[in-house]
Amino acid sequence: MHPFCCVPPVPVSPPPPPPPPLQPARCCSSSSSSAARARVAGVGVGGGPSSPPDGVRLNEIVGGGISGVLYKWVNYGRGWRPRWFALSDGVLSYYKIHGPDRIDLSRDTDRGAKVIGEDSLRRLARPSSASAPHSNGHGHHQTPRKPLGEIHLKVSTVRESRSDDRRFSIFSGTKRLHLRAETREDRAAWLEALRATKEMFPRMSTSEMVGPGDTAAAAAVSTERLKKRLQQEGVSDAAIADSERIVREEFEALHKQLVLLKQKQALLLDTLRHLETEKVDLENTLVDESQRQSKEYGSASRPRNEKLSEGSGSESDDYNEPQDPAEEETDDEENIYFDTTDFLSSSSFKSSGSDFQRSEAGSDDEDDYPMDGIDPSMKSVGINYPYVRRRKKLPDPVEKEKGVSLWSMIKDNIGKDLTKVCLPVYFNEPLSSLQKCFEDLEYSYLIDRAYEWGKRGDSLMRILSVAAFAVSGYASTDGRSCKPFNPLLGETYEADYPDKGLRFFSEKVSHHPMVVACHCEGNGWRFWADSNLKSKFWGRSIQLDPVGVLTLEFDDGEVFQWSKVTTSIYNLILGKLYCDHYGTMRIQGNREYSCKLKFKEQSIIDRNPHQVQGVIQDRSGRTVATLFGKWDESMHYVMGDCFGKGKGSENFSEAHLLWKRSKPPKFPTRYNFTSFAITLNELTPGLKEKLPPTDSRLRPDQRCLENGEYERANAEKLRLEQRQRQARKMQESGWKPRWFAKDKGSDTYRYLGGYWESREKSSWEGCPDIFGQLPNDLMITD
């Protein structure tokens, strides 16, 4: 939820009928007084404004209360809107001033409320403030309007802005109000009133906590009554003394528990106050930034179909017409958004002659292989493979999925050995890390095009295609909040995709540290990599730093190598999980060109996240081409250096499309799989008989999760993880991977060969049944 969001208003009982109305002309007889602006102007029944008090008195707060106009932040489309605020009995309520739902302003002054600010007094002086909307032609008062929202100051914190001497905010834990007074004197008066109200609800100090002496006194009273009662029953003195001792011990144990709970509560409150201070400072910065952006870009790019939180469905701003009766206010501020002028979706990329023009029609194949701006002779490259029918959706779940709380998982496993804790399958997606490696090759047609460009002697277009491929592997991570299964030691995965013109194979080659190696062969190229992740846990997020090199070699001898950038996963405890990729990726070639790509880290006020920018440089370091785009959308290139000093963005209109993300599947999954990912764990007819017993498709817990058999999946996952503990002992005893081996003089794993030959013969000697039951003589006892 956005920091500015407010919960819907809480209905309250209507106040008692007001006394006879006040003559509005007498409310502002001294409204020009400068002192009245700085302090609380008292308005009493039958009199004009009283002398400004030196401070806010307690009897003013618990009596008629405090009232006045404050400007409330609504959203980026409507900005600051005037509302009538009333503080009474520790509750701050606010109402509309204009329109059919406006409040009768005389109601507050009739009951002796103190009014803050000249603007408030001027509004009270208007005859319309107590007119038709609140009384009918017979003089009978209608039911008073319910407030748009309320905040109880007992559970709220009040913060004043550091950047604006007229702004302040109030936070109750579920609702936040960003407010602005007419002058800084008015803000000071409001803050004084609000803080005086909070003092009516003092915090319990440490000295007020129950102490040992209090328990002893309570116990003495209790035991005295117990002693008298037992004496009346004729119980012996020894039994009475023993009973008193038992009671005191029980009371002391209970007292210790209460003190501990009180201390924990105090620590928690202190932590929440610190977090609240940091959050308020951040939100003040956010408001300042949004106002700056609103001035810079205006509201022209505001989406027409967005629901405005305080107003009608039209785009007109009723600031110019404050009495517009058509105004409707819900005060539901969940739809606050940033004004964005996304460059990649600007009109310059949608003109009829632009390479960025995107057609919403067309087949899935056309979307997977974009043709805009592609050389006609290159259009068939990467897609002229035989068609293979693959599934379009996952199986329907057999069982209804149960919700699971991460908090309950943490609580239940406090003090346990985390290496022996089995997380339920609800945190997983039905793919293994081996299959995720192959998912990076979803857009392998880019390598096919790179190979063809090289054959034609265009080395620049080759490295541009390779750079687009390196970025495209991150597109599938967008919106994926579940973790893949951790493969067992020796687990493998094959992918024979003639419809992509490639064969892929991967194996888990090490358990501690966990290393996955893969090898892929395409038409005129080979790709191999091994990966290991170093993780850092930061409390609310986890940072994953990939270790390993990805290598792409073409048949003509040109080689490109690069490493992946850092990935962070945010909101592990609270909020919606999301991931971001950031850092610098360097694609080093062994010939003429190299590439440097910068993945921009997403910030909280970033209007255009997931950006990637890069350059292609020759051996002399001269920039010959510029790349830009988003890792979850598309990549484009422009010839020359567009990011150099003094260069503008006018050349971007001549950019060419390299890659764009495929359309989402027609049958979406709860795992947010792409159409390609849906096919990775499929067992096509006749495939099971050809697979080795170590293939990920045969892993029972993963298969049960895909089928929606959650209870069985949990049981199988627990069984396999218990078996996996044997893997470390296997590795320490000299276990070696079956299909990969380390290069001499390096830690890189290379494919040994022989897998596809064994597959043709269905000969899997030396491949253990890693998913079966573990023999009793190998069971590990804790």
N, C-alpha and C positions, 0 to 999 in steps of 0.2 A: 504494500500500500504506500502511496505517496506520502511524504512527510507532512503535507498540508491537509491531508484528508481529515474529515470530521465524521463522527458517527451521527446517525440521524438523531434529531432532537428527542429528548425524553419528555413524554407528556406529563404535565403537572396539573394539579387541581386548580381551578380558577380561583383568583383572590376574592375576598369578600366584596360586596357592592360598595363602590366608592361614595364618599360624601358628596354634597352638592358641588357642581363644577366651579372651578376657580375662574375669575375673570382674567383672560389671558393678557389683557393690556397691562395689568399690574405686575406681570412676571418679569418684565424687562425694563422696568422704569429706570434702572441704573445699569443697564447692560453694557453701556460704554465704558464702565469703570474698568481700568486695567487690572485692578486687584481682583475683580470677579473672574478674570481669565485665569489667574494664577491659583485661585483657591476654590473651595466648594461654595457655590452660591446657595444659601438656604432659601427655600421658597415655602412659606407657610400659608395656611388657609387664612384668607382674609387679610393678607399683608403682602407687601412687595418683597423684594430680595433683602435678606438680612445682611448684616456686616459680615464680610468674609472671615471665617474663623482662622485662628492660627494653625489649626491642624484638624484632622478628622477625629471627632469624638466618638467614643464607643456607643453612646446613646443614640447618635445619628445612624450608626450602622444597624443596631438592633431595633431601632424605631422605624421611621419611614423608609430608610435605606438611602442609597446613592443612585442617581440616574444621570444619563447624558448620552450624547452622540459620540460614537467611535467609528472609525473606518476599519472594516473587517476585510482581510484578504480572502477573495473568493476563488479565482483561478486566473490563468494567464489570459483568457479571453476577456474577462470582466474586471480584473484588477481589484482595486480597493472600493468597497461599497459601504455607504453610511448605514449604520444600524443603531437602533436605540437600545442601550444596555441599562439594565436595572440590577442593582446589587441589594439583596435583601435576605436577612437570616442566613448568611453564609452561602447563598446561591446566586451566581451571576447568570442572568437570562438575557437574551437579546431578541429583538423583534424587527420586522420590516417597518420602514418609515413611509414608503410610497406604495401605491397600488391598493387594490381592494382588501388586501390582508394586512394593511398597516395597523399599527397599534394606536389607541387613543392616548396621546401623550399627556393629556391632562390627568389621566388616572394616577400616574406616579406623583405628580405635584399635589393632587387632592389629598393624598394620604401623608403629606408632609415630607416627601422625598427631597433630598438635597441634590441640586442640579449642578453639574460640572460643565463649565465652558460657555463662552458667548454664543457659539453656534447652537448649542442646546437651548439657550434662552431665546434665541431668535426663532427657532422652530416652535417653541411653546407659545410665542406671541402671535403666530399665524392663526387666523380664525379657522383654517381647515384642520387644525390639530385636534379639534373636538367636534367634528362635523359629522355629516351623514353616515359614513360607513359604520358608525357605532351607535346610532340612535335612529329609530324609525320616525315616521311622521307623527306619531302619537306621543313622542317623547319618552318612550320606553327604551332602556338600554339593552343592547344585545349582549350575548355572552362574551366576555373578554377573550381576546385572541390568545391562543396558546403560543408560547415562545418557539422560535425556530430552533433554538438550542439552549442548553443549560450546562453550566460547569459548577460542580460543588467544590468550593475552595478548601474544604477540609482535606481533600485528597489531591490537591493541585499544587503546582509550583508556578511561580510568577517570575519571569525573566525579562529584563530590559535589554533592548538592542544596544550593541556597542557601536554600530555603524550609523544609526539614525536616532537622534535624541527625541523623536516623537513616537517611536515604535516600541512595542513590548509584546510578549507572548505568554499564554497561559496553557499549561499542559496538565491533564488529569489522568494520564495513563492510557486512555482510550480516545481522547479527543484533544486536538490542539487548535487554539485560536491565535492567529497572527493579527494584531491590532495596531492601529495608528491613531494618535490623538491629533487634534487640530494644532496644538502648540505644545512645546515641551513643558510649559507650566501645567497644562491640562494633564499631560502624562504623569507628571509628578503627583498631582492630586489623586489621580486614579490609582497609581501605585501605592500611595499612602493609604488609601481606603482599602485596597485589596489586602495589603499586608496587615493592616489593623484587623481586618476580618479573620485572617489566618491566625492571628494571635489569640483569637477566641478559642482556637483548637490547639492548645500547646502540645508539643511532643512529650511523651513520657521520658523523663531523664533517667540516666543510669541509676541515680540514687533512689528513684521511685520503684525500681525493680524489687522483687521480693528477695530479701536477704536472709542470711542464716538466722539472725535474731528474730525476724518475723516468724519464721517457721517454728522456731523454738517456742515462741509465745503462743502461737496457734496450737502447737502440740500440747503445751502445758494446760491450756484451757480444755482441750479435748480429753486429755488424760485425767484431768481433775473430775470432769463429769463422769468419765468412765469408771474412775476409782470409786466415786460415791455410789454409782449404780451397782458395781460389783460388791461393795460392802453391804448394800441393802440385801443382796442375794446371799450373803454369808460366805463369800469366796475368801479363801485364805489370803493373808498378806503376801505370801510368796507368789501365789498365782496372779495377784493384782500387780505386783511389781514386774512380773514377767510380761503381763499384758501391756503395761505402760511402755516397757522397753520395745516390744514389737511395734506398737503404734508409732513411737518416735522414729524407729528405723524406717518404717514405711513412709513417714512424712519427710524424712531427710532424703530418701531416694527420690521421692516425687519432686522435692524442692530442687535437687540437683538437675533433674530433667527439665524443669521449668526454666531454670537459669540458663542452661545450655540453649534451649529453644529461643529464649529472649535474646541471647547474645547473637545467635545466628540471624535472627530477625533484624537486629540492629546493623549487623554487617551487611546484610542484603540491602537494607534501606540506604546505607551509605554508598554502596556500589551503584545502586540505581540513581542516586542523586548525582554521582560523578558522571555516569553515562548520560543522564539527562542534560547536564551542563554541556558536555561535548556535543550532544545532538542538537541542542539549541544553537550553539555557535555555528555548527555546520549548516543548519537550516537558515540562519541569518545570512550566511554567505551565499546560500542557494537563492534566497529571495533577491539579494543584490544582483547576482549574476543573471537571474531571469529578467529583472527589470532592465538591465543593460542590454540583454539580447532583444527584449521587446522593443526598446527604442531603436536598436540597430536594424532589426529586420521587420518590425511592424507585425501586424496580424494578418497579412495577405496570405500567408501559407498555412493558416490554421485550417485543419480539416473541416469540411462542411458537415460531415456526418457525425462529428463528435457531439456527444451530449454535454451541454454546459451545465455545471453543477448548480448555478444560481441564476436561472433565467429561462426564457422561452427557447424554442427551437430555432429561432431566427438568429442571424448574425448581427443584427443591429445592436448597438450599445445604448442602453437606456440612460446613460449618463446625461445625454442631451435632452432627454424627455423623462425626467424623474417621476412624473405623475402618470406614466403609461399604465393604464389599468390592465393591459395584457400581460404584465410581468408575473411570472410564476416562479416561486422559489422553493427548492427542495432542500437546500443546504447540504446536499450529499456531494461532497467534494472529492469523490474517488476518481473522477475522470480528468484530473489535471495533467497536462502534458506540456512538453516543450514545443515552442515554435521552431520548426526545423526548415532549413533550406538545403535539403539533401542534394548535393551536387550531382550524384549519380542518377538521380531521378528528375533532374532539371529539364526544361524544355529543349535545351540544346542537344540532349541525348535522345529525344523522341521525335525529332523532325523526320520528314519522309526520306531525306537523303542520308540519314545518319546510320552508321553501323550499329548503333545501340537500339534501333527500333526493334521492339519485341512484339511478336504476334501472340495473342492469347489463344488463337486456334492452332490446330495442328496436332499431329500424333505425338505419342510419348517419345517415340524415337527421335523425332525432330527436336523435341525439347532437350533430350539427352545429348544431342550432338548439334549445337547451334551452328547455323550456316551464315549468319549475317556477316558480311564483309569478308568471307572466306574466299580464297582463290578458287575459281570453278574446278580446276584440276585437283584441288585438295579436298573437295567436299566428300568424296567417297572414301577417303582414307580414315580408317578407324571404325567404319561402320559396314564395310563390305564383307561381313562374316555371316555364316549361316544362322538362321533364326532357331533359337531353342526356347521352348515353352517353359516358363518358370512361374511359380506361384505369385499371386498378387496380394495375398493377405496371410496372416497367421491363423492357426486353428482357433476356433471359438473355445474359450476356457470351459473346462469341465466343472470347476468349482467357483464360487464367488470369492474374490480376493478379500482377505482380512486386512484391516488397517493396522499399522504398526507404528509405535512411537519411538523415536530415537532417544527421547528422554528416558523412557522406561527401560530401553536397552542399556543405557549408561548406568542407570540406577541399579539394575539387577546384576550388573557385572562389576560393580565397585569392589576392588580388592582382589579380583580374579586375574589369573594369567591370561592376558589378552591374546596370546598366541594359541590358546586353547578354547577361545570363545568362538562359537559358530553363529555368524549373523544369519538371520532368516533370509530366504530367497526373495523376499519382497524388496530387498535393496538391490537385487541383481536384474539384469536384462538377459534374455536367453541367447547370449552369444559369449564366446570365450575371448580372451585377449589374443589368441591365435587368429580367430576370425576377424577381430578388429584390425589386425595388421593388413589383411586382404581388403578390408573396407577402404583403406587409403588408396587402393588402385581402382576405385569406382570409375574415375575419369581417365582410364588408361589410353583412350583414343588420343589424348594429348601427347603421349609418348610416341604413338604411331605416327602422328603428324610431325613430331620432332625428327623422327627417323627419316621421314620422306623429305623434309626440308633439308636435312643434311645431305641426302643423296643428290639433291638439286644444287648443292653448293651454297646454300643460304644458312650459314652458321648462326647469324643473328636471330633469324626466326626459329631456329632450333632451340637456342637457349631461352628465348621468350616462351616457347611452348613448355620447356622443362620447368621454368619458373611458375607458370600457371598450374602445372601438375603438382608442384610442391605445395602450393597454397590450397589447391582443391581438396586435399585430404582432410582439411579441417572442417569442411562444410558439414559433414555428417555429425559433428559434435554439437551443433547448435540445438539446444533444447533437450539434450540427452542427460537425464538426471540420475539414471541407474548405472551401477558399475558392472562391467563384464565379469564373467567367472574367471577366477584365477586357475589356469590350467595345472594339471598334475604333472609331475616330473615324467618326461617321456611322452606326454600327450602331443598329438600331431593334428594337422588339418590340411586337407588338400582342396583345391578348387580348380577343376578342369572346366574352363569356360570357353568353348569354341566360338560362342557368340561374341566374345571379346578378343578372340585370337590369342589367348594366353593360358598358361598353366602355372599355378601357384602352390607352394608348399611351405609349411612352417612347423616348428617343433620347439617345445620348451626344453632348453638345453642345460639350464641350471636352476636350482631351487633357492639357494642362498648364496649370492643374491639372485633374484628371479630374472632370468634372461630368456628372451624369446628371439629365435632366429628365423629368417624367412628367405625364400628364393623364388623368383618369378622369371619365366621365359615368355617373351612375346615375339612378334614378327620383326626380327632384326635387332632385338635388344634384350638385355638381361638386367634384372634389378635384384639386389640383395641388401639385407640389413640385419642388424641385431639391436635389440632395445632393452634398456634397463632404466628404471625410474628411481630418482632420489627425491624423497618427499620431505616436506617441512610442514608441520602443523602449527597454524597461527591462531588457534582458538575457534574463530568463526569461519576460517577458510583453510584450505590445504594447497600447498604449492608443489607442483610436480615438475622436476627438471629432468628431461630426457637425457640419457647417456647412450651414445652410439652414433654411428655414421651410416647414412643411407647412400648407396652407390648405384648409379645408372650407367651402364656401359652399352654402347652401340657397336654393331658389327664392324664398323669402319675404324674402330679403335678410340673414338672420342668418349671420354669418361667425365661424369659430373658427380660430385659428392657434396652432401650437405647434412646438417644436423637439425633436429626439430627445435622449436622455441619453447619457452616456459608456458605451462598451463596451470591456471589457478581455478579452484572450484570454491565458490562463495556460498554463504548462508547455509552452512552445514547444520546449524542448530535451529535457527529461526529464519523464516522467510522462504522465498522460492529459490531453489538451487539453480545456479547457472554457472557456466564456465567461460573463461576468457583466455585468449592466447596472446602473448606479448613477448617482445624481444627482437633480436636481429638474426636473420637467417642468411647465411652466406653460401651461395652455390658456386663451388669452385670447379672450373673446367680445366682440362689439360691442354687446351688449344688457345684459341684467340680471345674468348670472352669469359667473363665471370659476372655474377649477379649478387646484389645485396638487397634484401627485402627487410623492411622494418614493419613489424606488427605493433600497432599502437595499443597501449594499455587503456582499457576502458575506465573512465572516471565517472563519478556520481552525477556530474552535470553534463556529460558528454551527449551532444545532440546527434552525433553521427558515429556510433561505435563500430568496432570490428574492422577498422580501417587498416589497409596494407598499402605501403608505398615502397617503391624500389627503383633501382637503376641498373642498367646493363653497362659495363665498362669493358674497354679493350685492354690490352696488355700495358698500354701507356697510362692507364687510369682515366682516360677520357670517356665521358658519359655519351653513349651513342643512342640510348633509348630509355624511356621512363615508363614505369609500370605503376598502376594505382587501381584500387578497388576495395572490396571487402571479402574477408575469408569465408563468409557465409552467403555471398551473393554472386560475385563475378569479378573478373580481372580484365583490365584493358591496358593498351600500350600506345605510346606516342613516340615517334622518332625524335631524337634529340634530347636535350636536357631541359626539362620543364620545371625542375625544382631548384635550378641554380639561382644565384644572387641576381635580383632585379628581374627575374622571369615571372611572368604572370600566368594565368590559367586560360588565356585565350586559345592556346593550341589544343586544349583538351577537347574542343568540339570536333577535332579531326582524329580523335582516338579511335582505335579498332578493338573489337571484342576478341579476347583470347579464350575465355571460358565463362560459363555461367552455370549456376546450380540447377539441377534437375527439379522438375515439379514434384511436390509431395505426392505420396501414394493416394490412390483413390479410396483405399480402406486404411485409415490411420490406426496406429496402435498406441497403446498407453505408454510405450517406450519411445515414441516419436521416431520410429525407424524410417529410413528412406526406403524407396522401392527396391534398391539394390540390397540393403541390409536384410530385408524380409526374405531374400533368397538364400542367404548365407548358410543357414542351418537346415535347409530343405534336403530331405532324402528322396531324390527322384527315383522313379522305378528302375530297379536293377542296380542302383548305386550301392546299397548296403552290402551286397555280396562281394563287391570289389574293394571295400574299404578295409584298412588294417584295424585291429582291435583297439588301437590307440587314438582313432579319429574323434574329434570333438563332437561330431554328429551323434556318436554312440554314447556320449556321457549321459547317464540316466537322470541326474538331478536337473541338468540343463534342458533335457527333452521334456521332463515332467513340467517344468516351469513354462515352457513354450505351449504345452497342451493345457495349461491351467489347472494342473493337479498339484496344488500348492502344499498340501499336507505330505504327500509322498515325496515331493521335491525337497522339502525340508529334511525329511528322514534320510533321503539319499545323500543330501549335501553333508549332513552330519557324519554319515558312514564314510564318505570319501575323504572328508577332512581328517577323520581319525586315521584312515589308511595313509593319508599323505604325510603324517608324521614319520612314517617309515622312510620317506624320501631323503631326509637329511642323513639318516644312517646309510642309505644306499649311496649317496653322493660322497660321503666321507670314506666309504669302503672302495672307492675307485670307479664308481659308475661313470660311463661315458655315453653321450648322446648317440643315437643310432644313425642319423643321417647328416649330422653336421660335425665339424671339427674346427678347432682354433687354428688360425693362420700362425705360422712360425714367426716369432718376434712381435706378435700383436695379440690383442684380446678380441679380435674380430673373428666371428664364426663364419665359415664358408661351407656351402653345400658340397657334400662328398659325391653325390650322384647315386643312381641305382634305385631310387624310389619308384619312378614310373615303370622301370623294367620289372621290378618286383610286382607292381600292380598288374601288369599285363599277364604275369604268370600266376597271380594270386598266391604268391609265395611270401608269407610274412614270418619266416623263421627269425627268432630273436626279438620279436615284438611282443612284449608281455601283455597280459590282459589286465591293464591298470584299473579298469572300472569294475572288475569282479570282486568277489569276496576274498579277503586276505586270509591266507592259511593261518591256522591257530598257532603254529610254531613261530610265526613272524609278528603276532599281535604284540603291540606295545602296551605295557601296563604302567599306569601312573603311580 
